[in-house]
Amino acid sequence: MNDSIDILLIEDSAFDAELTIRALKQNNLAKNIVHVATGAHAIDFLMLRAFSKTGIYKTNQRLFY
């Protein structure tokens, strides 16, 4: 049984974000991980996801892992 979930990771430290993402992936705890650096980006992501038919967040940052 796979109980992995989608995670929105809000972390301004790229190093800490990579450590967190690596740990989540190694333990198969997350199906999709989206990393944003600020709370403002997180709100933008959530608002666009809520009102977008495709659910795709377009930005110049690398978000999906």
Secondary structure, DSSP 8 states (H G I E B T S, - for coil): ----EEEEEE-S-HHHHHHHHHHHHHTT-EEEEEEESSHHHHHHHHHHHHH-SS-----SS--B-
